[in-house]
């Protein structure tokens, strides 16, 4: 047999067995099922961004009522995260993920059926509760599926599901609205949410449950070993919240048009970061990536502080996304490495992150009022850097 033919057969056989090994790996199959389900779920959630405020405006609701209804998300997050984490550990990830999918589906399907503010508030609470339950339990599921030495990389990849959805779906919905109408958008959201739940239920194996009794005190308590990581995450949340909540105001004040390009650049940059920097997250000491990530993200926030043109805005968006794309999965992995309860660990991360975004908005508001938006972004950058230096207080977990 010619040497070239022998090498070809040997190589082909090697590839065949490598593929077979991947296909036979139940954890990998479960991960990809969770990833596809997450894309479907986030597509369902983000497809509500455009039509929901438009629907409430069309129904004649005043601006203050629309604000109250949309603000229900924060209430559900603060209350729901601890429950979602605790119940995931006690009853398994699948029931919590299914609840999240059903809650979002009902919250989407129900909107066209009412114009009452109270009913719309309840439906928004259901949407938010679904988001909280799904994101907490699905992240905990991925953390449990993947071994510690690969956890950071796969958490980064899993996080790209949300980034793909938010980068694409709102634009697609906006384009399709004239054809499908507001009711069609809500129906599509509900169907995508149901699909996500069914996929998880069919593919993900059942989890062995604990026999410990339900303890209310345990729901809202977190081990002291998690506190440094939670504080670090909250500081990171302040920086992210500054980007997410104040960018439209910055563009308006500076007279920068085509703001949508900044979100596109942010989405592409964070997806690329998650795909190509994942292995950095699995170094022996994950804490080492936090300061470099903070420096990059803080540079982006400083860029927003001084941006007076579109190209500066785009560079700042790319830097913010690149830093955040490393920061976010690294902190989740650090939380999960710290304690054995995956649900409680991921709930602690998301709770701290949400608190950072919310409290950060309150802290930055007076800075914005009295010092201007440039100084506000500089303060957000300083708090992001503080998150990077706070790594010294996080104990070694691996």
Helices and strands as residue ranges (DSSP letters): H 3-24, H 26-46, H 48-58, H 63-70, H 72-91, H 93-109, G 111-113, H 117-145, H 148-203, H 216-219, H 224-254, H 260-276, G 278-282, H 288-306, H 310-338, H 342-371, H 373-389, G 390-393
